[in-house]
């Protein structure tokens, strides 16, 4: 039995903006890396938030711990209807015509010997979870209200509206009663930082003469022969406005709660050794036979194909073990799709060949097409 697992993508790191080739790169421009708050040892300890950082906070309420068994089993039969010879040939002719180096002659002149319908199912389990992390963050202090009195609610006690189900989403909110005003750690409360380009001098080497003061036998005009020019980054002042506090010298610090909603997906294709490469089914549509959605689904137990039942039990067990103790499982959805695959045996030019017609789109796959041009044979 071939299995294809397509777990949801993990969060990707987004690199900071890069300068185009040959452009001026200001060394004072630094990509923001994480929270801008002062170091943790400079911050007060807030009860309930003693350990901040990227680690996921286990939920205080895990919700339902055991799924409810279905009241009764479905009685529907799940048989794949065989496609007709006319449809199989039409799909094969269309396939051959789409290849610039294939002759359509075999597709038009072939003689069918057998059409076999293959029971192929795709099982999918989606587990929509919510996880929470906390960290110190800050913003420039401009005299805004400081919410620093009262007891801060726990990370899982703060109500946050749930977005659309089964869609990845992220949101950040400020934890009430955790605000405090601190001096800016980046500029030592001054509101300005030393210019990195001129190292606080206000002057840089002349780009026109390379600091020599002369070009060929003439005195350099831009720097008047001194070899130095006014720094373009700071305007010759030697310092720039602090990028952390925006020149205020103070920061309003607070604990930030980050909420991540993720749709975790388990996919398995049940194939009975048909010889068909199941990876081709990733973007193929099937007929949906079963859809079950609940806060926690019960494994499928009554599907006619026992392999599907086994996959469902394995998937539900795996997701419960993976997420039940670290995240809050908000909703689960499991589906079973029937993917029509027909294996076609035919004879052309006194030789037997095989091709597959698959999906509701009637796409074609074959290893060896009888007639190809020389360039395809070489490739």
One Martini backbone bead per residue (centre of mass of N, CA, C, O) as a GRO file, in nm:
protein
  379
    1UNK     BB    1   0.091   0.039   0.027
    2UNK     BB    2   0.062   0.358  -0.063
    3UNK     BB    3   0.198   0.665   0.085
    4UNK     BB    4   0.086   1.009   0.131
    5UNK     BB    5   0.243   1.282   0.296
    6UNK     BB    6   0.098   1.624   0.377
    7UNK     BB    7   0.227   1.829   0.566
    8UNK     BB    8   0.226   2.114   0.700
    9UNK     BB    9   0.372   2.396   0.685
   10UNK     BB   10   0.618   2.559   0.806
   11UNK     BB   11   0.754   2.814   0.932
   12UNK     BB   12   0.902   3.083   0.772
   13UNK     BB   13   1.179   3.262   0.709
   14UNK     BB   14   1.209   3.615   0.665
   15UNK     BB   15   1.399   3.800   0.500
   16UNK     BB   16   1.546   4.073   0.463
   17UNK     BB   17   1.604   4.336   0.290
   18UNK     BB   18   1.764   4.383  -0.017
   19UNK     BB   19   2.005   4.513  -0.213
   20UNK     BB   20   2.074   4.609  -0.501
   21UNK     BB   21   2.292   4.600  -0.733
   22UNK     BB   22   2.495   4.887  -0.674
   23UNK     BB   23   2.376   4.993  -0.427
   24UNK     BB   24   2.310   5.172  -0.142
   25UNK     BB   25   2.424   5.070   0.182
   26UNK     BB   26   2.293   5.126   0.490
   27UNK     BB   27   2.428   5.052   0.804
   28UNK     BB   28   2.174   5.173   0.975
   29UNK     BB   29   2.014   4.944   0.843
   30UNK     BB   30   1.816   4.725   1.045
   31UNK     BB   31   1.677   4.444   1.094
   32UNK     BB   32   1.420   4.326   1.265
   33UNK     BB   33   1.488   4.121   1.567
   34UNK     BB   34   1.235   4.086   1.710
   35UNK     BB   35   1.213   4.218   1.994
   36UNK     BB   36   1.263   4.566   2.134
   37UNK     BB   37   1.316   4.499   2.405
   38UNK     BB   38   1.468   4.469   2.665
   39UNK     BB   39   1.623   4.275   2.848
   40UNK     BB   40   1.492   4.045   3.065
   41UNK     BB   41   1.670   4.140   3.323
   42UNK     BB   42   1.517   4.440   3.304
   43UNK     BB   43   1.252   4.304   3.369
   44UNK     BB   44   0.973   4.234   3.507
   45UNK     BB   45   0.792   4.009   3.704
   46UNK     BB   46   0.515   3.828   3.589
   47UNK     BB   47   0.260   3.668   3.690
   48UNK     BB   48   0.255   3.384   3.469
   49UNK     BB   49   0.546   3.514   3.313
   50UNK     BB   50   0.836   3.381   3.377
   51UNK     BB   51   0.835   3.223   3.083
   52UNK     BB   52   0.973   3.345   2.804
   53UNK     BB   53   0.910   3.276   2.453
   54UNK     BB   54   0.893   3.031   2.185
   55UNK     BB   55   0.735   2.858   2.370
   56UNK     BB   56   0.482   2.657   2.408
   57UNK     BB   57   0.172   2.688   2.569
   58UNK     BB   58  -0.008   2.505   2.752
   59UNK     BB   59  -0.322   2.439   2.785
   60UNK     BB   60  -0.570   2.455   3.034
   61UNK     BB   61  -0.777   2.360   2.798
   62UNK     BB   62  -0.827   2.070   2.591
   63UNK     BB   63  -1.095   1.969   2.586
   64UNK     BB   64  -1.176   1.710   2.423
   65UNK     BB   65  -1.044   1.374   2.475
   66UNK     BB   66  -1.290   1.216   2.333
   67UNK     BB   67  -1.441   1.078   2.086
   68UNK     BB   68  -1.735   1.018   1.923
   69UNK     BB   69  -1.917   0.772   1.831
   70UNK     BB   70  -2.096   0.666   1.592
   71UNK     BB   71  -2.422   0.571   1.567
   72UNK     BB   72  -2.385   0.483   1.253
   73UNK     BB   73  -2.332   0.322   0.971
   74UNK     BB   74  -2.279   0.339   0.655
   75UNK     BB   75  -2.460   0.202   0.349
   76UNK     BB   76  -2.279   0.266   0.126
   77UNK     BB   77  -2.157   0.212  -0.188
   78UNK     BB   78  -1.803   0.182  -0.325
   79UNK     BB   79  -1.794   0.209  -0.665
   80UNK     BB   80  -1.614   0.195  -0.962
   81UNK     BB   81  -1.668   0.312  -1.260
   82UNK     BB   82  -1.632   0.228  -1.576
   83UNK     BB   83  -1.493   0.316  -1.856
   84UNK     BB   84  -1.510   0.364  -2.175
   85UNK     BB   85  -1.359   0.312  -2.474
   86UNK     BB   86  -1.414   0.592  -2.589
   87UNK     BB   87  -1.294   0.755  -2.352
   88UNK     BB   88  -1.012   0.623  -2.350
   89UNK     BB   89  -0.940   0.707  -2.643
   90UNK     BB   90  -0.982   1.011  -2.621
   91UNK     BB   91  -0.765   1.053  -2.401
   92UNK     BB   92  -0.525   0.935  -2.569
   93UNK     BB   93  -0.535   1.130  -2.806
   94UNK     BB   94  -0.497   1.388  -2.638
   95UNK     BB   95  -0.223   1.306  -2.524
   96UNK     BB   96  -0.067   1.273  -2.793
   97UNK     BB   97  -0.127   1.569  -2.898
   98UNK     BB   98   0.038   1.711  -2.652
   99UNK     BB   99   0.278   1.572  -2.799
  100UNK     BB  100   0.516   1.666  -3.026
  101UNK     BB  101   0.657   1.349  -3.053
  102UNK     BB  102   0.376   1.217  -3.101
  103UNK     BB  103   0.192   0.973  -3.237
  104UNK     BB  104  -0.162   0.914  -3.307
  105UNK     BB  105  -0.184   0.629  -3.429
  106UNK     BB  106  -0.207   0.431  -3.185
  107UNK     BB  107  -0.466   0.570  -3.059
  108UNK     BB  108  -0.645   0.510  -3.325
  109UNK     BB  109  -0.554   0.180  -3.382
  110UNK     BB  110  -0.621   0.041  -3.140
  111UNK     BB  111  -0.676  -0.260  -2.933
  112UNK     BB  112  -0.875  -0.374  -2.702
  113UNK     BB  113  -0.843  -0.609  -2.408
  114UNK     BB  114  -0.852  -0.420  -2.132
  115UNK     BB  115  -1.050  -0.294  -1.843
  116UNK     BB  116  -0.940  -0.164  -1.523
  117UNK     BB  117  -1.075  -0.108  -1.215
  118UNK     BB  118  -0.942   0.095  -0.948
  119UNK     BB  119  -0.929   0.104  -0.607
  120UNK     BB  120  -0.898   0.448  -0.509
  121UNK     BB  121  -0.794   0.620  -0.210
  122UNK     BB  122  -0.840   0.932  -0.020
  123UNK     BB  123  -0.707   1.027   0.287
  124UNK     BB  124  -0.816   1.298   0.515
  125UNK     BB  125  -0.663   1.491   0.785
  126UNK     BB  126  -0.780   1.771   0.979
  127UNK     BB  127  -0.604   1.987   1.219
  128UNK     BB  128  -0.719   2.254   1.412
  129UNK     BB  129  -0.496   2.479   1.570
  130UNK     BB  130  -0.390   2.632   1.891
  131UNK     BB  131  -0.123   2.857   1.973
  132UNK     BB  132   0.097   2.991   2.244
  133UNK     BB  133   0.299   3.289   2.292
  134UNK     BB  134   0.561   3.479   2.469
  135UNK     BB  135   0.676   3.832   2.479
  136UNK     BB  136   0.869   4.096   2.469
  137UNK     BB  137   0.773   4.435   2.395
  138UNK     BB  138   0.774   4.748   2.194
  139UNK     BB  139   0.739   5.114   2.208
  140UNK     BB  140   0.733   5.424   2.171
  141UNK     BB  141   0.728   5.685   2.407
  142UNK     BB  142   0.442   5.942   2.400
  143UNK     BB  143   0.237   5.936   2.664
  144UNK     BB  144   0.086   5.696   2.694
  145UNK     BB  145  -0.095   5.471   2.836
  146UNK     BB  146  -0.029   5.277   3.136
  147UNK     BB  147  -0.085   4.923   3.173
  148UNK     BB  148   0.025   4.832   3.515
  149UNK     BB  149  -0.247   4.750   3.658
  150UNK     BB  150  -0.297   4.456   3.790
  151UNK     BB  151  -0.394   4.141   3.685
  152UNK     BB  152  -0.271   3.921   3.476
  153UNK     BB  153  -0.378   3.727   3.248
  154UNK     BB  154  -0.372   3.442   3.118
  155UNK     BB  155  -0.289   3.322   2.812
  156UNK     BB  156  -0.579   3.144   2.802
  157UNK     BB  157  -0.776   3.398   2.908
  158UNK     BB  158  -0.753   3.541   2.640
  159UNK     BB  159  -0.966   3.665   2.415
  160UNK     BB  160  -0.975   3.524   2.075
  161UNK     BB  161  -1.072   3.527   1.774
  162UNK     BB  162  -1.165   3.295   1.544
  163UNK     BB  163  -1.097   3.212   1.252
  164UNK     BB  164  -1.097   3.048   0.989
  165UNK     BB  165  -1.127   2.738   0.921
  166UNK     BB  166  -0.852   2.571   0.797
  167UNK     BB  167  -0.659   2.837   0.839
  168UNK     BB  168  -0.385   3.000   0.837
  169UNK     BB  169  -0.281   3.197   1.132
  170UNK     BB  170  -0.186   3.527   1.275
  171UNK     BB  171  -0.156   3.681   1.610
  172UNK     BB  172  -0.127   3.991   1.808
  173UNK     BB  173  -0.137   4.070   2.162
  174UNK     BB  174  -0.192   4.251   2.447
  175UNK     BB  175  -0.122   4.221   2.772
  176UNK     BB  176  -0.275   4.298   3.034
  177UNK     BB  177  -0.101   4.462   3.289
  178UNK     BB  178   0.226   4.484   3.146
  179UNK     BB  179   0.307   4.774   3.153
  180UNK     BB  180   0.617   4.969   3.090
  181UNK     BB  181   0.868   5.210   3.154
  182UNK     BB  182   1.170   5.248   2.957
  183UNK     BB  183   1.474   5.283   2.876
  184UNK     BB  184   1.668   5.294   2.610
  185UNK     BB  185   1.900   5.043   2.517
  186UNK     BB  186   2.024   5.151   2.242
  187UNK     BB  187   2.076   5.482   2.347
  188UNK     BB  188   2.067   5.549   2.652
  189UNK     BB  189   1.819   5.775   2.640
  190UNK     BB  190   1.898   5.986   2.392
  191UNK     BB  191   1.766   5.921   2.083
  192UNK     BB  192   2.064   5.855   1.982
  193UNK     BB  193   2.295   5.723   1.738
  194UNK     BB  194   2.563   5.606   1.610
  195UNK     BB  195   2.719   5.626   1.319
  196UNK     BB  196   2.832   5.363   1.121
  197UNK     BB  197   2.970   5.495   0.876
  198UNK     BB  198   3.145   5.734   1.044
  199UNK     BB  199   3.188   5.687   1.349
  200UNK     BB  200   3.091   5.984   1.466
  201UNK     BB  201   3.235   6.208   1.259
  202UNK     BB  202   3.071   6.302   0.975
  203UNK     BB  203   3.294   6.152   0.794
  204UNK     BB  204   3.402   6.041   0.466
  205UNK     BB  205   3.526   5.888   0.216
  206UNK     BB  206   3.593   5.969  -0.092
  207UNK     BB  207   3.449   5.832  -0.382
  208UNK     BB  208   3.605   5.982  -0.616
  209UNK     BB  209   3.926   5.955  -0.488
  210UNK     BB  210   3.968   5.753  -0.237
  211UNK     BB  211   4.124   5.976  -0.037
  212UNK     BB  212   4.354   6.141  -0.204
  213UNK     BB  213   4.254   6.445  -0.329
  214UNK     BB  214   4.306   6.324  -0.622
  215UNK     BB  215   4.285   6.352  -0.988
  216UNK     BB  216   4.546   6.281  -1.105
  217UNK     BB  217   4.654   6.629  -1.128
  218UNK     BB  218   4.399   6.701  -0.962
  219UNK     BB  219   4.191   6.839  -0.760
  220UNK     BB  220   3.936   6.746  -0.567
  221UNK     BB  221   3.622   6.877  -0.569
  222UNK     BB  222   3.425   6.740  -0.360
  223UNK     BB  223   3.675   6.757  -0.119
  224UNK     BB  224   3.900   6.978  -0.166
  225UNK     BB  225   4.154   6.767  -0.107
  226UNK     BB  226   4.086   6.592   0.169
  227UNK     BB  227   3.928   6.297   0.121
  228UNK     BB  228   3.662   6.420   0.255
  229UNK     BB  229   3.313   6.378   0.342
  230UNK     BB  230   3.001   6.409   0.399
  231UNK     BB  231   2.777   6.229   0.558
  232UNK     BB  232   2.484   6.082   0.428
  233UNK     BB  233   2.345   5.946   0.677
  234UNK     BB  234   2.383   6.212   0.899
  235UNK     BB  235   2.478   6.496   0.773
  236UNK     BB  236   2.746   6.534   0.976
  237UNK     BB  237   2.672   6.472   1.286
  238UNK     BB  238   2.725   6.141   1.382
  239UNK     BB  239   2.411   6.095   1.414
  240UNK     BB  240   2.105   5.916   1.482
  241UNK     BB  241   1.803   5.818   1.499
  242UNK     BB  242   1.657   5.604   1.689
  243UNK     BB  243   1.501   5.305   1.587
  244UNK     BB  244   1.359   5.216   1.854
  245UNK     BB  245   1.246   5.513   1.985
  246UNK     BB  246   1.237   5.757   1.777
  247UNK     BB  247   1.385   5.976   1.986
  248UNK     BB  248   1.261   5.946   2.292
  249UNK     BB  249   1.427   5.739   2.508
  250UNK     BB  250   1.158   5.566   2.533
  251UNK     BB  251   0.970   5.272   2.649
  252UNK     BB  252   0.689   5.068   2.586
  253UNK     BB  253   0.639   4.789   2.773
  254UNK     BB  254   0.529   4.447   2.683
  255UNK     BB  255   0.329   4.171   2.659
  256UNK     BB  256   0.321   3.934   2.398
  257UNK     BB  257   0.065   3.763   2.223
  258UNK     BB  258   0.094   3.466   2.031
  259UNK     BB  259  -0.118   3.346   1.769
  260UNK     BB  260  -0.156   3.010   1.627
  261UNK     BB  261  -0.303   2.893   1.329
  262UNK     BB  262  -0.327   2.543   1.223
  263UNK     BB  263  -0.328   2.324   0.939
  264UNK     BB  264  -0.316   1.984   0.984
  265UNK     BB  265  -0.201   1.737   0.745
  266UNK     BB  266  -0.331   1.414   0.644
  267UNK     BB  267  -0.216   1.192   0.377
  268UNK     BB  268  -0.366   0.903   0.204
  269UNK     BB  269  -0.292   0.659  -0.044
  270UNK     BB  270  -0.481   0.384  -0.164
  271UNK     BB  271  -0.290   0.124  -0.313
  272UNK     BB  272  -0.296  -0.201  -0.510
  273UNK     BB  273  -0.051  -0.237  -0.700
  274UNK     BB  274  -0.090  -0.098  -1.007
  275UNK     BB  275   0.169   0.096  -1.108
  276UNK     BB  276   0.084   0.369  -1.012
  277UNK     BB  277   0.183   0.696  -0.958
  278UNK     BB  278   0.063   0.862  -0.679
  279UNK     BB  279   0.192   1.154  -0.714
  280UNK     BB  280  -0.018   1.237  -0.948
  281UNK     BB  281  -0.268   1.293  -0.730
  282UNK     BB  282  -0.228   1.571  -0.588
  283UNK     BB  283  -0.403   1.736  -0.843
  284UNK     BB  284  -0.651   1.545  -0.817
  285UNK     BB  285  -0.973   1.471  -0.859
  286UNK     BB  286  -1.248   1.354  -0.662
  287UNK     BB  287  -1.488   1.163  -0.503
  288UNK     BB  288  -1.683   1.239  -0.239
  289UNK     BB  289  -1.783   1.008   0.022
  290UNK     BB  290  -1.662   1.150   0.296
  291UNK     BB  291  -1.772   1.369   0.576
  292UNK     BB  292  -1.606   1.464   0.890
  293UNK     BB  293  -1.708   1.691   1.160
  294UNK     BB  294  -1.524   1.784   1.463
  295UNK     BB  295  -1.356   1.851   1.745
  296UNK     BB  296  -1.341   1.518   1.749
  297UNK     BB  297  -1.277   1.253   1.570
  298UNK     BB  298  -1.369   0.941   1.456
  299UNK     BB  299  -1.273   0.671   1.337
  300UNK     BB  300  -1.292   0.486   1.069
  301UNK     BB  301  -1.486   0.154   1.065
  302UNK     BB  302  -1.701   0.106   0.786
  303UNK     BB  303  -1.532   0.070   0.551
  304UNK     BB  304  -1.495  -0.154   0.297
  305UNK     BB  305  -1.196  -0.067   0.325
  306UNK     BB  306  -0.963  -0.152   0.562
  307UNK     BB  307  -0.730   0.046   0.489
  308UNK     BB  308  -0.885   0.303   0.559
  309UNK     BB  309  -0.937   0.244   0.854
  310UNK     BB  310  -0.637   0.227   0.933
  311UNK     BB  311  -0.559   0.515   0.850
  312UNK     BB  312  -0.756   0.663   1.035
  313UNK     BB  313  -0.652   0.555   1.304
  314UNK     BB  314  -0.359   0.654   1.268
  315UNK     BB  315  -0.418   0.958   1.228
  316UNK     BB  316  -0.574   1.021   1.488
  317UNK     BB  317  -0.354   0.923   1.680
  318UNK     BB  318  -0.125   1.107   1.582
  319UNK     BB  319  -0.265   1.387   1.634
  320UNK     BB  320  -0.321   1.351   1.933
  321UNK     BB  321  -0.021   1.310   2.019
  322UNK     BB  322   0.090   1.583   1.887
  323UNK     BB  323  -0.149   1.811   2.003
  324UNK     BB  324  -0.305   1.767   2.284
  325UNK     BB  325  -0.048   1.892   2.478
  326UNK     BB  326   0.024   2.182   2.305
  327UNK     BB  327  -0.264   2.225   2.194
  328UNK     BB  328  -0.566   2.344   2.059
  329UNK     BB  329  -0.832   2.164   1.951
  330UNK     BB  330  -1.092   2.286   1.744
  331UNK     BB  331  -1.080   2.104   1.467
  332UNK     BB  332  -1.206   1.830   1.265
  333UNK     BB  333  -1.132   1.666   0.936
  334UNK     BB  334  -1.268   1.399   0.736
  335UNK     BB  335  -1.183   1.234   0.421
  336UNK     BB  336  -1.318   1.054   0.130
  337UNK     BB  337  -1.179   0.959  -0.182
  338UNK     BB  338  -1.255   0.883  -0.515
  339UNK     BB  339  -1.019   0.756  -0.757
  340UNK     BB  340  -1.019   0.723  -1.084
  341UNK     BB  341  -0.877   0.413  -1.220
  342UNK     BB  342  -0.761   0.299  -1.544
  343UNK     BB  343  -0.651   0.001  -1.688
  344UNK     BB  344  -0.507  -0.023  -2.015
  345UNK     BB  345  -0.532  -0.272  -2.263
  346UNK     BB  346  -0.334  -0.301  -2.570
  347UNK     BB  347  -0.311  -0.327  -2.932
  348UNK     BB  348  -0.010  -0.259  -3.139
  349UNK     BB  349   0.165  -0.396  -3.372
  350UNK     BB  350   0.159  -0.680  -3.208
  351UNK     BB  351   0.152  -0.519  -2.929
  352UNK     BB  352   0.156  -0.479  -2.583
  353UNK     BB  353  -0.011  -0.229  -2.383
  354UNK     BB  354  -0.005   0.045  -2.127
  355UNK     BB  355  -0.256   0.253  -1.963
  356UNK     BB  356  -0.376   0.546  -1.781
  357UNK     BB  357  -0.686   0.656  -1.636
  358UNK     BB  358  -0.725   0.961  -1.439
  359UNK     BB  359  -0.955   1.103  -1.289
  360UNK     BB  360  -1.202   1.339  -1.365
  361UNK     BB  361  -1.005   1.451  -1.608
  362UNK     BB  362  -0.874   1.221  -1.778
  363UNK     BB  363  -0.591   1.136  -1.744
  364UNK     BB  364  -0.259   1.036  -1.869
  365UNK     BB  365  -0.054   0.733  -1.824
  366UNK     BB  366   0.278   0.638  -1.956
  367UNK     BB  367   0.576   0.481  -2.020
  368UNK     BB  368   0.517   0.347  -2.325
  369UNK     BB  369   0.519   0.479  -2.624
  370UNK     BB  370   0.528   0.349  -2.937
  371UNK     BB  371   0.559   0.653  -3.084
  372UNK     BB  372   0.867   0.818  -3.134
  373UNK     BB  373   1.097   1.024  -3.173
  374UNK     BB  374   1.436   1.051  -3.159
  375UNK     BB  375   1.461   1.265  -2.932
  376UNK     BB  376   1.292   1.103  -2.721
  377UNK     BB  377   1.469   0.849  -2.713
  378UNK     BB  378   1.727   0.988  -2.612
  379UNK     BB  379   1.587   1.118  -2.352
   0.00000   0.00000   0.00000
